[in-house]
Amino acid sequence: WGVGGIEAEAVCCGQPISMVLPEVVGYKLVGKLPSQATATDLVLAIAKNLRAKGVVGKFVEFYGPGVSTLSLSDRATISNMSPEFGA
């Protein structure tokens, strides 16, 4: 999902552009990742849940108290694996 070069150029030249924004799906993270689990384990579980919900072509926003317990690299792992669940 994104804006192509032609659309970006038109906007820079002052032309209006309309876009349909995808639906946003929230995914609440609670608790803390167990020490024996990895971020990859977490994202595979997330992918399984989100595939079952059918989130292809939608934005997925992660929220909740569990987000702050994840390291930056764990968060990046989730972000980088988003194509696995179709977001």
N, C-alpha and C positions, 0 to 999 in steps of 0.2 A: 504494500500500500504506500502510495506516495504521490508526489507531484512530478510530472515529467518536465523536461527542458522547455518545451513549447509553452506549457502552462505557466511556468515560472517567468519566462520572458514576457508573456502577455501581461502578467500582473505587474512586472517591473515597468512596463510601458503604460500602466494605468488602466488596463482593461479589467473589468470585473470577471470573476470566475466563480462558478458554483460547484460545490463538491458535496457528495453524499458521504457523511461520516459514518463509519461502521458502528455497529452496536458495541457497547462496552460491557464486558462481563467481569464481575468482581470475583476474586479468589482469596478467601480469608485464610491466612496462615496463623495458627495458634501454637503455643508451646515452643519447645526447643528441639532442634535436631539432635537425636541421640549421638553420643560420641563415636559409636561404631558405624554410623551411617554417614554417607557422603552426600554432597550436593547433587551428584548424578543420581543417587538413589531417590532423593527427593523429587528431582525433576521428572524422573521416569514415572513415579507415582502420580505426580501432577498431570503429566501427559495422558496417562491412562484415564484419570477422572475427566479431564477436559475433552478428550476424544469422545467419551461416552455422552457428554453434554452437547457436542457438535459446535465447536467454536471456530470452525474454518471461516476465515475472512472477518473475524471480529477482533477487537482490541481486548486484551486481558490485562486487568489491573490487579496487582497483588497488594493486599492490605492486611492490617491486623497486627496484634502484638508480636507474632512470630517473625515478622519481617525484620524487626530491630535486632533479633538474636542471630541473624545470618551475617556472615562476613561479606565484605565487598566481593570477594572472589566467588562465594556461594551465590550471591545475587546475580553476578555476571553469568554464572553457569546456567541459571534459570533463564536469563534473558537470551543467551546464545542458543538455548535448546528450544526456543519458542516455535520454530518451524516444525518441530516434532509433533506439536499438538495443533498445528494449522493456523496459529494466530499470525 
